[in-house]
């Protein structure tokens, strides 16, 4: 199976592409870690597979609409 066929099949079965699905899972885990632990934003970014805290913050903001600090301080979903 080619990677293109896999992506089309995955998207037809689940909705998002594999990359988008992985990003959603990572950001869901990151939001949970921010709410339930005292790890720094850098540590949460690393634990979720992001290359840098700034890329992590941008991805979290794109996914949930708020910064990591708002997630931590106000317990937003």
N, CA, C and O atoms as a Tripos MOL2 file, in Angstrom:
@<TRIPOS>MOLECULE
protein
  308   307    77     0     0
PROTEIN
NO_CHARGES

@<TRIPOS>ATOM
      1 N           0.8550   -1.1690    0.0000 N.3       1 UNK1
      2 CA          0.0000    0.0000    0.0000 C.3       1 UNK1
      3 C           0.9050    1.2360    0.0000 C.2       1 UNK1
      4 O           1.8280    1.3420    0.8070 O.2       1 UNK1
      5 N           0.6330    2.1460   -0.8950 N.am      2 UNK2
      6 CA          1.4280    3.3670   -0.9380 C.3       2 UNK2
      7 C           1.0030    4.2980    0.1920 C.2       2 UNK2
      8 O          -0.0890    4.1610    0.7430 O.2       2 UNK2
      9 N           1.8720    5.2420    0.5290 N.am      3 UNK3
     10 CA          1.5360    6.1750    1.6010 C.3       3 UNK3
     11 C           0.3420    7.0490    1.2180 C.2       3 UNK3
     12 O          -0.4300    7.4620    2.0840 O.2       3 UNK3
     13 N           0.1930    7.3290   -0.0680 N.am      4 UNK4
     14 CA         -0.9270    8.1450   -0.5190 C.3       4 UNK4
     15 C          -2.2470    7.3860   -0.3760 C.2       4 UNK4
     16 O          -3.2660    7.9560    0.0160 O.2       4 UNK4
     17 N          -2.2120    6.1040   -0.6960 N.am      5 UNK5
     18 CA         -3.4130    5.2860   -0.5330 C.3       5 UNK5
     19 C          -3.7670    5.1690    0.9520 C.2       5 UNK5
     20 O          -4.9400    5.2350    1.3220 O.2       5 UNK5
     21 N          -2.7490    4.9970    1.7980 N.am      6 UNK6
     22 CA         -2.9900    4.9230    3.2340 C.3       6 UNK6
     23 C          -3.6360    6.2110    3.7440 C.2       6 UNK6
     24 O          -4.6110    6.1560    4.4940 O.2       6 UNK6
     25 N          -3.1110    7.3500    3.3530 N.am      7 UNK7
     26 CA         -3.6660    8.6280    3.8130 C.3       7 UNK7
     27 C          -5.1140    8.7740    3.3650 C.2       7 UNK7
     28 O          -5.9630    9.1800    4.1590 O.2       7 UNK7
     29 N          -5.4120    8.4500    2.1040 N.am      8 UNK8
     30 CA         -6.7880    8.5360    1.6180 C.3       8 UNK8
     31 C          -7.7090    7.5810    2.3700 C.2       8 UNK8
     32 O          -8.8300    7.9470    2.7230 O.2       8 UNK8
     33 N          -7.2420    6.3640    2.6150 N.am      9 UNK9
     34 CA         -8.0520    5.3740    3.3300 C.3       9 UNK9
     35 C          -8.2790    5.7910    4.7800 C.2       9 UNK9
     36 O          -9.3880    5.6680    5.2990 O.2       9 UNK9
     37 N          -7.2310    6.2810    5.4280 N.am     10 UNK10
     38 CA         -7.3350    6.7250    6.8140 C.3      10 UNK10
     39 C          -8.3180    7.8810    6.9220 C.2      10 UNK10
     40 O          -9.1680    7.9070    7.8120 O.2      10 UNK10
     41 N          -8.1950    8.8200    6.0210 N.am     11 UNK11
     42 CA         -9.0790    9.9890    6.0490 C.3      11 UNK11
     43 C         -10.5300    9.5990    5.7800 C.2      11 UNK11
     44 O         -11.4440   10.1520    6.3910 O.2      11 UNK11
     45 N         -10.7400    8.6670    4.8860 N.am     12 UNK12
     46 CA        -12.1040    8.2160    4.5960 C.3      12 UNK12
     47 C         -12.7130    7.5120    5.8060 C.2      12 UNK12
     48 O         -13.9160    7.6190    6.0450 O.2      12 UNK12
     49 N         -11.8880    6.7910    6.5700 N.am     13 UNK13
     50 CA        -12.3890    6.0300    7.7100 C.3      13 UNK13
     51 C         -12.5670    6.8800    8.9660 C.2      13 UNK13
     52 O         -13.4900    6.6400    9.7450 O.2      13 UNK13
     53 N         -11.7010    7.8680    9.1740 N.am     14 UNK14
     54 CA        -11.7150    8.5980   10.4440 C.3      14 UNK14
     55 C         -12.0800   10.0680   10.3280 C.2      14 UNK14
     56 O         -12.5440   10.6560   11.3050 O.2      14 UNK14
     57 N         -11.8890   10.6680    9.1900 N.am     15 UNK15
     58 CA        -12.1510   12.1020    9.0230 C.3      15 UNK15
     59 C         -10.8740   12.8760    8.8090 C.2      15 UNK15
     60 O         -10.6340   13.3530    7.6990 O.2      15 UNK15
     61 N         -10.0310   13.0240    9.8400 N.am     16 UNK16
     62 CA         -8.7820   13.7720    9.6330 C.3      16 UNK16
     63 C          -7.6910   12.8960    9.0020 C.2      16 UNK16
     64 O          -7.7880   11.6690    8.9810 O.2      16 UNK16
     65 N          -6.6650   13.5550    8.4980 N.am     17 UNK17
     66 CA         -5.5110   12.8310    7.9830 C.3      17 UNK17
     67 C          -4.7190   12.2570    9.1540 C.2      17 UNK17
     68 O          -4.9310   12.6750   10.2920 O.2      17 UNK17
     69 N          -3.8100   11.3090    8.9060 N.am     18 UNK18
     70 CA         -3.0130   10.7540   10.0110 C.3      18 UNK18
     71 C          -2.2280   11.8290   10.7700 C.2      18 UNK18
     72 O          -2.1530   11.7810   11.9980 O.2      18 UNK18
     73 N          -1.6510   12.7820   10.0660 N.am     19 UNK19
     74 CA         -0.8780   13.8400   10.7270 C.3      19 UNK19
     75 C          -1.7790   14.6960   11.6130 C.2      19 UNK19
     76 O          -1.4200   15.0190   12.7450 O.2      19 UNK19
     77 N          -2.9300   15.0550   11.1010 N.am     20 UNK20
     78 CA         -3.8820   15.8700   11.8700 C.3      20 UNK20
     79 C          -4.3900   15.1070   13.0910 C.2      20 UNK20
     80 O          -4.5450   15.6790   14.1710 O.2      20 UNK20
     81 N          -4.6450   13.8280   12.9150 N.am     21 UNK21
     82 CA         -5.1020   12.9810   14.0170 C.3      21 UNK21
     83 C          -4.0380   12.9150   15.1090 C.2      21 UNK21
     84 O          -4.3530   13.0470   16.2920 O.2      21 UNK21
     85 N          -2.7860   12.7100   14.7200 N.am     22 UNK22
     86 CA         -1.6860   12.6560   15.6870 C.3      22 UNK22
     87 C          -1.5500   13.9860   16.4210 C.2      22 UNK22
     88 O          -1.3330   14.0010   17.6320 O.2      22 UNK22
     89 N          -1.6740   15.0890   15.7150 N.am     23 UNK23
     90 CA         -1.5930   16.4100   16.3430 C.3      23 UNK23
     91 C          -2.7210   16.5990   17.3490 C.2      23 UNK23
     92 O          -2.4950   17.1200   18.4410 O.2      23 UNK23
     93 N          -3.9280   16.1840   16.9920 N.am     24 UNK24
     94 CA         -5.0530   16.3020   17.9270 C.3      24 UNK24
     95 C          -4.8030   15.4770   19.1840 C.2      24 UNK24
     96 O          -5.0790   15.9400   20.2910 O.2      24 UNK24
     97 N          -4.2840   14.2610   19.0300 N.am     25 UNK25
     98 CA         -3.9920   13.4200   20.1990 C.3      25 UNK25
     99 C          -2.9180   14.0510   21.0810 C.2      25 UNK25
    100 O          -3.0310   14.0490   22.3070 O.2      25 UNK25
    101 N          -1.8790   14.5900   20.4520 N.am     26 UNK26
    102 CA         -0.8080   15.2260   21.2190 C.3      26 UNK26
    103 C          -1.2990   16.4530   21.9880 C.2      26 UNK26
    104 O          -0.9230   16.6570   23.1430 O.2      26 UNK26
    105 N          -2.1320   17.2610   21.3540 N.am     27 UNK27
    106 CA         -2.6380   18.4650   22.0180 C.3      27 UNK27
    107 C          -3.6330   18.1190   23.1200 C.2      27 UNK27
    108 O          -3.7120   18.8250   24.1260 O.2      27 UNK27
    109 N          -4.3860   17.0490   22.9420 N.am     28 UNK28
    110 CA         -5.2940   16.5900   24.0040 C.3      28 UNK28
    111 C          -4.4810   16.1360   25.2190 C.2      28 UNK28
    112 O          -4.8290   16.4510   26.3570 O.2      28 UNK28
    113 N          -3.4050   15.3990   24.9710 N.am     29 UNK29
    114 CA         -2.5340   14.9570   26.0660 C.3      29 UNK29
    115 C          -1.8600   16.1500   26.7300 C.2      29 UNK29
    116 O          -1.7610   16.1990   27.9560 O.2      29 UNK29
    117 N          -1.3990   17.1070   25.9400 N.am     30 UNK30
    118 CA         -0.7520   18.2970   26.4780 C.3      30 UNK30
    119 C          -1.7070   19.0860   27.3650 C.2      30 UNK30
    120 O          -1.3160   19.5430   28.4390 O.2      30 UNK30
    121 N          -2.9480   19.2510   26.9310 N.am     31 UNK31
    122 CA         -3.9270   19.9810   27.7330 C.3      31 UNK31
    123 C          -4.1430   19.2840   29.0690 C.2      31 UNK31
    124 O          -4.2530   19.9370   30.1070 O.2      31 UNK31
    125 N          -4.2040   17.9670   29.0400 N.am     32 UNK32
    126 CA         -4.3540   17.2160   30.2810 C.3      32 UNK32
    127 C          -3.1590   17.3800   31.1950 C.2      32 UNK32
    128 O          -3.3190   17.5520   32.4030 O.2      32 UNK32
    129 N          -1.9660   17.3290   30.6350 N.am     33 UNK33
    130 CA         -0.7580   17.5100   31.4490 C.3      33 UNK33
    131 C          -0.6930   18.9120   32.0410 C.2      33 UNK33
    132 O          -0.2900   19.0800   33.1920 O.2      33 UNK33
    133 N          -1.0800   19.8990   31.2810 N.am     34 UNK34
    134 CA         -1.0550   21.2720   31.7920 C.3      34 UNK34
    135 C          -2.0380   21.4490   32.9470 C.2      34 UNK34
    136 O          -1.7530   22.1680   33.9050 O.2      34 UNK34
    137 N          -3.1940   20.7930   32.8530 N.am     35 UNK35
    138 CA         -4.2070   20.9230   33.9050 C.3      35 UNK35
    139 C          -3.8580   20.1310   35.1600 C.2      35 UNK35
    140 O          -4.1840   20.5630   36.2660 O.2      35 UNK35
    141 N          -3.2020   18.9830   35.0130 N.am     36 UNK36
    142 CA         -3.0640   18.0690   36.1470 C.3      36 UNK36
    143 C          -1.6680   17.9690   36.7430 C.2      36 UNK36
    144 O          -1.4990   17.3500   37.7940 O.2      36 UNK36
    145 N          -0.6680   18.5560   36.1090 N.am     37 UNK37
    146 CA          0.6970   18.4460   36.6330 C.3      37 UNK37
    147 C           1.2960   19.8290   36.8340 C.2      37 UNK37
    148 O           0.7160   20.8440   36.4520 O.2      37 UNK37
    149 N           2.4670   19.8360   37.4420 N.am     38 UNK38
    150 CA          3.1970   21.0940   37.6230 C.3      38 UNK38
    151 C           4.3930   21.1710   36.6830 C.2      38 UNK38
    152 O           5.3090   21.9630   36.9070 O.2      38 UNK38
    153 N           4.3920   20.3520   35.6320 N.am     39 UNK39
    154 CA          5.4810   20.3950   34.6600 C.3      39 UNK39
    155 C           5.5170   21.7570   33.9800 C.2      39 UNK39
    156 O           4.4810   22.3960   33.8000 O.2      39 UNK39
    157 N           6.7040   22.1930   33.6090 N.am     40 UNK40
    158 CA          6.8270   23.4540   32.8830 C.3      40 UNK40
    159 C           6.3020   23.2750   31.4620 C.2      40 UNK40
    160 O           6.1340   22.1510   30.9890 O.2      40 UNK40
    161 N           6.0490   24.3770   30.7980 N.am     41 UNK41
    162 CA          5.5680   24.3270   29.4150 C.3      41 UNK41
    163 C           6.6090   23.6280   28.5430 C.2      41 UNK41
    164 O           6.2520   22.8650   27.6460 O.2      41 UNK41
    165 N           7.8720   23.8780   28.7940 N.am     42 UNK42
    166 CA          8.9420   23.2140   28.0400 C.3      42 UNK42
    167 C           8.8880   21.7020   28.2310 C.2      42 UNK42
    168 O           9.0480   20.9550   27.2660 O.2      42 UNK42
    169 N           8.6650   21.2440   29.4510 N.am     43 UNK43
    170 CA          8.5950   19.8130   29.7300 C.3      43 UNK43
    171 C           7.3600   19.1840   29.0860 C.2      43 UNK43
    172 O           7.4360   18.0750   28.5570 O.2      43 UNK43
    173 N           6.2390   19.8750   29.1260 N.am     44 UNK44
    174 CA          5.0200   19.3650   28.4950 C.3      44 UNK44
    175 C           5.2150   19.2950   26.9860 C.2      44 UNK44
    176 O           4.8040   18.3230   26.3530 O.2      44 UNK44
    177 N           5.8370   20.3160   26.4050 N.am     45 UNK45
    178 CA          6.0950   20.3170   24.9670 C.3      45 UNK45
    179 C           6.9630   19.1240   24.5830 C.2      45 UNK45
    180 O           6.6890   18.4410   23.5960 O.2      45 UNK45
    181 N           7.9890   18.8810   25.3530 N.am     46 UNK46
    182 CA          8.8820   17.7580   25.0870 C.3      46 UNK46
    183 C           8.1530   16.4300   25.2460 C.2      46 UNK46
    184 O           8.3240   15.5250   24.4290 O.2      46 UNK46
    185 N           7.3450   16.3080   26.2870 N.am     47 UNK47
    186 CA          6.6030   15.0660   26.5380 C.3      47 UNK47
    187 C           5.6030   14.7660   25.4260 C.2      47 UNK47
    188 O           5.2660   13.6060   25.1870 O.2      47 UNK47
    189 N           5.1380   15.7890   24.7590 N.am     48 UNK48
    190 CA          4.1360   15.6050   23.6990 C.3      48 UNK48
    191 C           4.7480   15.5770   22.3070 C.2      48 UNK48
    192 O           4.0200   15.5430   21.3150 O.2      48 UNK48
    193 N           6.0610   15.5910   22.2190 N.am     49 UNK49
    194 CA          6.7220   15.4400   20.9350 C.3      49 UNK49
    195 C           6.9180   16.7010   20.1310 C.2      49 UNK49
    196 O           7.1890   16.6250   18.9330 O.2      49 UNK49
    197 N           6.7890   17.8590   20.7500 N.am     50 UNK50
    198 CA          7.0040   19.1210   20.0310 C.3      50 UNK50
    199 C           8.4740   19.4920   20.0700 C.2      50 UNK50
    200 O           9.1810   19.1790   21.0280 O.2      50 UNK50
    201 N           8.9250   20.1550   19.0300 N.am     51 UNK51
    202 CA         10.3370   20.4960   18.9070 C.3      51 UNK51
    203 C          10.7590   21.6490   19.7980 C.2      51 UNK51
    204 O          11.9040   21.7000   20.2480 O.2      51 UNK51
    205 N           9.8440   22.5760   20.0560 N.am     52 UNK52
    206 CA         10.1870   23.7240   20.8830 C.3      52 UNK52
    207 C           8.9390   24.2280   21.5880 C.2      52 UNK52
    208 O           7.8240   23.9650   21.1370 O.2      52 UNK52
    209 N           9.1120   24.9480   22.6860 N.am     53 UNK53
    210 CA          7.9500   25.4960   23.3830 C.3      53 UNK53
    211 C           7.1340   26.4620   22.5310 C.2      53 UNK53
    212 O           5.9140   26.5300   22.6760 O.2      53 UNK53
    213 N           7.7890   27.2090   21.6480 N.am     54 UNK54
    214 CA          7.0420   28.1550   20.8180 C.3      54 UNK54
    215 C           6.1670   27.4280   19.8030 C.2      54 UNK54
    216 O           5.0340   27.8410   19.5550 O.2      54 UNK54
    217 N           6.6820   26.3480   19.2130 N.am     55 UNK55
    218 CA          5.8650   25.5630   18.2870 C.3      55 UNK55
    219 C           4.7270   24.8740   19.0290 C.2      55 UNK55
    220 O           3.6160   24.7570   18.5130 O.2      55 UNK55
    221 N           5.0170   24.4230   20.2370 N.am     56 UNK56
    222 CA          3.9880   23.8070   21.0650 C.3      56 UNK56
    223 C           2.8790   24.8040   21.3780 C.2      56 UNK56
    224 O           1.6970   24.4880   21.2440 O.2      56 UNK56
    225 N           3.2600   26.0000   21.7930 N.am     57 UNK57
    226 CA          2.2600   27.0250   22.1270 C.3      57 UNK57
    227 C           1.4070   27.3720   20.9080 C.2      57 UNK57
    228 O           0.1950   27.5490   21.0270 O.2      57 UNK57
    229 N           2.0370   27.4670   19.7410 N.am     58 UNK58
    230 CA          1.2910   27.7730   18.5180 C.3      58 UNK58
    231 C           0.3260   26.6420   18.1690 C.2      58 UNK58
    232 O          -0.8120   26.8990   17.7770 O.2      58 UNK58
    233 N           0.7680   25.3990   18.3090 N.am     59 UNK59
    234 CA         -0.0960   24.2550   18.0010 C.3      59 UNK59
    235 C          -1.2520   24.1680   18.9850 C.2      59 UNK59
    236 O          -2.3830   23.8890   18.5870 O.2      59 UNK59
    237 N          -0.9840   24.4040   20.2630 N.am     60 UNK60
    238 CA         -2.0430   24.3630   21.2710 C.3      60 UNK60
    239 C          -3.0480   25.4890   21.0400 C.2      60 UNK60
    240 O          -4.2550   25.2860   21.1710 O.2      60 UNK60
    241 N          -2.5590   26.6490   20.7040 N.am     61 UNK61
    242 CA         -3.4380   27.7860   20.4210 C.3      61 UNK61
    243 C          -4.2910   27.5160   19.1850 C.2      61 UNK61
    244 O          -5.4720   27.8610   19.1540 O.2      61 UNK61
    245 N          -3.6980   26.9020   18.1740 N.am     62 UNK62
    246 CA         -4.4280   26.5650   16.9490 C.3      62 UNK62
    247 C          -5.5010   25.5020   17.2320 C.2      62 UNK62
    248 O          -6.5950   25.5570   16.6710 O.2      62 UNK62
    249 N          -5.1850   24.5440   18.0970 N.am     63 UNK63
    250 CA         -6.1070   23.4500   18.3990 C.3      63 UNK63
    251 C          -7.2130   23.8520   19.3670 C.2      63 UNK63
    252 O          -8.3800   23.5240   19.1540 O.2      63 UNK63
    253 N          -6.8420   24.5700   20.4420 N.am     64 UNK64
    254 CA         -7.8010   24.8760   21.5030 C.3      64 UNK64
    255 C          -8.1690   26.3580   21.6070 C.2      64 UNK64
    256 O          -9.1140   26.7130   22.3110 O.2      64 UNK64
    257 N          -7.4400   27.2060   20.9250 N.am     65 UNK65
    258 CA         -7.7880   28.6220   20.9260 C.3      65 UNK65
    259 C          -7.2330   29.4310   22.0750 C.2      65 UNK65
    260 O          -7.5200   30.6230   22.1810 O.2      65 UNK65
    261 N          -6.4430   28.8130   22.9430 N.am     66 UNK66
    262 CA         -5.8570   29.5400   24.0830 C.3      66 UNK66
    263 C          -4.4040   29.1220   24.2700 C.2      66 UNK66
    264 O          -3.9630   28.0930   23.7590 O.2      66 UNK66
    265 N          -3.6800   29.9390   25.0100 N.am     67 UNK67
    266 CA         -2.2720   29.6690   25.2560 C.3      67 UNK67
    267 C          -2.1030   28.6040   26.3390 C.2      67 UNK67
    268 O          -3.0520   28.3060   27.0640 O.2      67 UNK67
    269 N          -0.9000   28.0260   26.4560 N.am     68 UNK68
    270 CA         -0.6470   27.0670   27.5280 C.3      68 UNK68
    271 C          -0.8850   27.6560   28.9180 C.2      68 UNK68
    272 O          -1.3610   26.9550   29.8110 O.2      68 UNK68
    273 N          -0.5630   28.9260   29.1090 N.am     69 UNK69
    274 CA         -0.7620   29.5540   30.4210 C.3      69 UNK69
    275 C          -2.2390   29.5890   30.8020 C.2      69 UNK69
    276 O          -2.5840   29.3530   31.9600 O.2      69 UNK69
    277 N          -3.1080   29.8790   29.8420 N.am     70 UNK70
    278 CA         -4.5440   29.8900   30.1340 C.3      70 UNK70
    279 C          -5.0500   28.4890   30.4690 C.2      70 UNK70
    280 O          -5.9060   28.3250   31.3380 O.2      70 UNK70
    281 N          -4.5270   27.5030   29.7920 N.am     71 UNK71
    282 CA         -4.8980   26.1230   30.1200 C.3      71 UNK71
    283 C          -4.5300   25.8130   31.5630 C.2      71 UNK71
    284 O          -5.3220   25.2490   32.3180 O.2      71 UNK71
    285 N          -3.3280   26.1890   31.9230 N.am     72 UNK72
    286 CA         -2.8560   25.8660   33.2730 C.3      72 UNK72
    287 C          -3.5800   26.6830   34.3370 C.2      72 UNK72
    288 O          -4.0230   26.1270   35.3420 O.2      72 UNK72
    289 N          -3.7060   27.9710   34.1380 N.am     73 UNK73
    290 CA         -4.2470   28.8480   35.1900 C.3      73 UNK73
    291 C          -5.7610   28.7680   35.3410 C.2      73 UNK73
    292 O          -6.2800   28.9560   36.4410 O.2      73 UNK73
    293 N          -6.4660   28.4960   34.2660 N.am     74 UNK74
    294 CA         -7.9240   28.5410   34.3330 C.3      74 UNK74
    295 C          -8.5850   27.1980   34.0500 C.2      74 UNK74
    296 O          -9.8120   27.1020   34.0520 O.2      74 UNK74
    297 N          -7.7780   26.1510   33.8030 N.am     75 UNK75
    298 CA         -8.3310   24.8180   33.6020 C.3      75 UNK75
    299 C          -9.2610   24.7020   32.4260 C.2      75 UNK75
    300 O         -10.2510   23.9720   32.4890 O.2      75 UNK75
    301 N          -8.9680   25.4040   31.3550 N.am     76 UNK76
    302 CA         -9.8200   25.3670   30.1640 C.3      76 UNK76
    303 C          -9.6930   24.0120   29.4780 C.2      76 UNK76
    304 O          -8.6630   23.3520   29.6130 O.2      76 UNK76
    305 N         -10.7160   23.5860   28.7460 N.am     77 UNK77
    306 CA        -10.6800   22.2680   28.0760 C.3      77 UNK77
    307 C          -9.6960   22.1980   26.9430 C.2      77 UNK77
    308 O          -9.5680   21.1550   26.3000 O.2      77 UNK77
@<TRIPOS>BOND
     1     1     2 1
     2     2     3 1
     3     3     4 2
     4     3     5 am
     5     5     6 1
     6     6     7 1
     7     7     8 2
     8     7     9 am
     9     9    10 1
    10    10    11 1
    11    11    12 2
    12    11    13 am
    13    13    14 1
    14    14    15 1
    15    15    16 2
    16    15    17 am
    17    17    18 1
    18    18    19 1
    19    19    20 2
    20    19    21 am
    21    21    22 1
    22    22    23 1
    23    23    24 2
    24    23    25 am
    25    25    26 1
    26    26    27 1
    27    27    28 2
    28    27    29 am
    29    29    30 1
    30    30    31 1
    31    31    32 2
    32    31    33 am
    33    33    34 1
    34    34    35 1
    35    35    36 2
    36    35    37 am
    37    37    38 1
    38    38    39 1
    39    39    40 2
    40    39    41 am
    41    41    42 1
    42    42    43 1
    43    43    44 2
    44    43    45 am
    45    45    46 1
    46    46    47 1
    47    47    48 2
    48    47    49 am
    49    49    50 1
    50    50    51 1
    51    51    52 2
    52    51    53 am
    53    53    54 1
    54    54    55 1
    55    55    56 2
    56    55    57 am
    57    57    58 1
    58    58    59 1
    59    59    60 2
    60    59    61 am
    61    61    62 1
    62    62    63 1
    63    63    64 2
    64    63    65 am
    65    65    66 1
    66    66    67 1
    67    67    68 2
    68    67    69 am
    69    69    70 1
    70    70    71 1
    71    71    72 2
    72    71    73 am
    73    73    74 1
    74    74    75 1
    75    75    76 2
    76    75    77 am
    77    77    78 1
    78    78    79 1
    79    79    80 2
    80    79    81 am
    81    81    82 1
    82    82    83 1
    83    83    84 2
    84    83    85 am
    85    85    86 1
    86    86    87 1
    87    87    88 2
    88    87    89 am
    89    89    90 1
    90    90    91 1
    91    91    92 2
    92    91    93 am
    93    93    94 1
    94    94    95 1
    95    95    96 2
    96    95    97 am
    97    97    98 1
    98    98    99 1
    99    99   100 2
   100    99   101 am
   101   101   102 1
   102   102   103 1
   103   103   104 2
   104   103   105 am
   105   105   106 1
   106   106   107 1
   107   107   108 2
   108   107   109 am
   109   109   110 1
   110   110   111 1
   111   111   112 2
   112   111   113 am
   113   113   114 1
   114   114   115 1
   115   115   116 2
   116   115   117 am
   117   117   118 1
   118   118   119 1
   119   119   120 2
   120   119   121 am
   121   121   122 1
   122   122   123 1
   123   123   124 2
   124   123   125 am
   125   125   126 1
   126   126   127 1
   127   127   128 2
   128   127   129 am
   129   129   130 1
   130   130   131 1
   131   131   132 2
   132   131   133 am
   133   133   134 1
   134   134   135 1
   135   135   136 2
   136   135   137 am
   137   137   138 1
   138   138   139 1
   139   139   140 2
   140   139   141 am
   141   141   142 1
   142   142   143 1
   143   143   144 2
   144   143   145 am
   145   145   146 1
   146   146   147 1
   147   147   148 2
   148   147   149 am
   149   149   150 1
   150   150   151 1
   151   151   152 2
   152   151   153 am
   153   153   154 1
   154   154   155 1
   155   155   156 2
   156   155   157 am
   157   157   158 1
   158   158   159 1
   159   159   160 2
   160   159   161 am
   161   161   162 1
   162   162   163 1
   163   163   164 2
   164   163   165 am
   165   165   166 1
   166   166   167 1
   167   167   168 2
   168   167   169 am
   169   169   170 1
   170   170   171 1
   171   171   172 2
   172   171   173 am
   173   173   174 1
   174   174   175 1
   175   175   176 2
   176   175   177 am
   177   177   178 1
   178   178   179 1
   179   179   180 2
   180   179   181 am
   181   181   182 1
   182   182   183 1
   183   183   184 2
   184   183   185 am
   185   185   186 1
   186   186   187 1
   187   187   188 2
   188   187   189 am
   189   189   190 1
   190   190   191 1
   191   191   192 2
   192   191   193 am
   193   193   194 1
   194   194   195 1
   195   195   196 2
   196   195   197 am
   197   197   198 1
   198   198   199 1
   199   199   200 2
   200   199   201 am
   201   201   202 1
   202   202   203 1
   203   203   204 2
   204   203   205 am
   205   205   206 1
   206   206   207 1
   207   207   208 2
   208   207   209 am
   209   209   210 1
   210   210   211 1
   211   211   212 2
   212   211   213 am
   213   213   214 1
   214   214   215 1
   215   215   216 2
   216   215   217 am
   217   217   218 1
   218   218   219 1
   219   219   220 2
   220   219   221 am
   221   221   222 1
   222   222   223 1
   223   223   224 2
   224   223   225 am
   225   225   226 1
   226   226   227 1
   227   227   228 2
   228   227   229 am
   229   229   230 1
   230   230   231 1
   231   231   232 2
   232   231   233 am
   233   233   234 1
   234   234   235 1
   235   235   236 2
   236   235   237 am
   237   237   238 1
   238   238   239 1
   239   239   240 2
   240   239   241 am
   241   241   242 1
   242   242   243 1
   243   243   244 2
   244   243   245 am
   245   245   246 1
   246   246   247 1
   247   247   248 2
   248   247   249 am
   249   249   250 1
   250   250   251 1
   251   251   252 2
   252   251   253 am
   253   253   254 1
   254   254   255 1
   255   255   256 2
   256   255   257 am
   257   257   258 1
   258   258   259 1
   259   259   260 2
   260   259   261 am
   261   261   262 1
   262   262   263 1
   263   263   264 2
   264   263   265 am
   265   265   266 1
   266   266   267 1
   267   267   268 2
   268   267   269 am
   269   269   270 1
   270   270   271 1
   271   271   272 2
   272   271   273 am
   273   273   274 1
   274   274   275 1
   275   275   276 2
   276   275   277 am
   277   277   278 1
   278   278   279 1
   279   279   280 2
   280   279   281 am
   281   281   282 1
   282   282   283 1
   283   283   284 2
   284   283   285 am
   285   285   286 1
   286   286   287 1
   287   287   288 2
   288   287   289 am
   289   289   290 1
   290   290   291 1
   291   291   292 2
   292   291   293 am
   293   293   294 1
   294   294   295 1
   295   295   296 2
   296   295   297 am
   297   297   298 1
   298   298   299 1
   299   299   300 2
   300   299   301 am
   301   301   302 1
   302   302   303 1
   303   303   304 2
   304   303   305 am
   305   305   306 1
   306   306   307 1
   307   307   308 2
@<TRIPOS>SUBSTRUCTURE
     1 UNK1         2 RESIDUE 1 A UNK
     2 UNK2         6 RESIDUE 1 A UNK
     3 UNK3        10 RESIDUE 1 A UNK
     4 UNK4        14 RESIDUE 1 A UNK
     5 UNK5        18 RESIDUE 1 A UNK
     6 UNK6        22 RESIDUE 1 A UNK
     7 UNK7        26 RESIDUE 1 A UNK
     8 UNK8        30 RESIDUE 1 A UNK
     9 UNK9        34 RESIDUE 1 A UNK
    10 UNK10       38 RESIDUE 1 A UNK
    11 UNK11       42 RESIDUE 1 A UNK
    12 UNK12       46 RESIDUE 1 A UNK
    13 UNK13       50 RESIDUE 1 A UNK
    14 UNK14       54 RESIDUE 1 A UNK
    15 UNK15       58 RESIDUE 1 A UNK
    16 UNK16       62 RESIDUE 1 A UNK
    17 UNK17       66 RESIDUE 1 A UNK
    18 UNK18       70 RESIDUE 1 A UNK
    19 UNK19       74 RESIDUE 1 A UNK
    20 UNK20       78 RESIDUE 1 A UNK
    21 UNK21       82 RESIDUE 1 A UNK
    22 UNK22       86 RESIDUE 1 A UNK
    23 UNK23       90 RESIDUE 1 A UNK
    24 UNK24       94 RESIDUE 1 A UNK
    25 UNK25       98 RESIDUE 1 A UNK
    26 UNK26      102 RESIDUE 1 A UNK
    27 UNK27      106 RESIDUE 1 A UNK
    28 UNK28      110 RESIDUE 1 A UNK
    29 UNK29      114 RESIDUE 1 A UNK
    30 UNK30      118 RESIDUE 1 A UNK
    31 UNK31      122 RESIDUE 1 A UNK
    32 UNK32      126 RESIDUE 1 A UNK
    33 UNK33      130 RESIDUE 1 A UNK
    34 UNK34      134 RESIDUE 1 A UNK
    35 UNK35      138 RESIDUE 1 A UNK
    36 UNK36      142 RESIDUE 1 A UNK
    37 UNK37      146 RESIDUE 1 A UNK
    38 UNK38      150 RESIDUE 1 A UNK
    39 UNK39      154 RESIDUE 1 A UNK
    40 UNK40      158 RESIDUE 1 A UNK
    41 UNK41      162 RESIDUE 1 A UNK
    42 UNK42      166 RESIDUE 1 A UNK
    43 UNK43      170 RESIDUE 1 A UNK
    44 UNK44      174 RESIDUE 1 A UNK
    45 UNK45      178 RESIDUE 1 A UNK
    46 UNK46      182 RESIDUE 1 A UNK
    47 UNK47      186 RESIDUE 1 A UNK
    48 UNK48      190 RESIDUE 1 A UNK
    49 UNK49      194 RESIDUE 1 A UNK
    50 UNK50      198 RESIDUE 1 A UNK
    51 UNK51      202 RESIDUE 1 A UNK
    52 UNK52      206 RESIDUE 1 A UNK
    53 UNK53      210 RESIDUE 1 A UNK
    54 UNK54      214 RESIDUE 1 A UNK
    55 UNK55      218 RESIDUE 1 A UNK
    56 UNK56      222 RESIDUE 1 A UNK
    57 UNK57      226 RESIDUE 1 A UNK
    58 UNK58      230 RESIDUE 1 A UNK
    59 UNK59      234 RESIDUE 1 A UNK
    60 UNK60      238 RESIDUE 1 A UNK
    61 UNK61      242 RESIDUE 1 A UNK
    62 UNK62      246 RESIDUE 1 A UNK
    63 UNK63      250 RESIDUE 1 A UNK
    64 UNK64      254 RESIDUE 1 A UNK
    65 UNK65      258 RESIDUE 1 A UNK
    66 UNK66      262 RESIDUE 1 A UNK
    67 UNK67      266 RESIDUE 1 A UNK
    68 UNK68      270 RESIDUE 1 A UNK
    69 UNK69      274 RESIDUE 1 A UNK
    70 UNK70      278 RESIDUE 1 A UNK
    71 UNK71      282 RESIDUE 1 A UNK
    72 UNK72      286 RESIDUE 1 A UNK
    73 UNK73      290 RESIDUE 1 A UNK
    74 UNK74      294 RESIDUE 1 A UNK
    75 UNK75      298 RESIDUE 1 A UNK
    76 UNK76      302 RESIDUE 1 A UNK
    77 UNK77      306 RESIDUE 1 A UNK
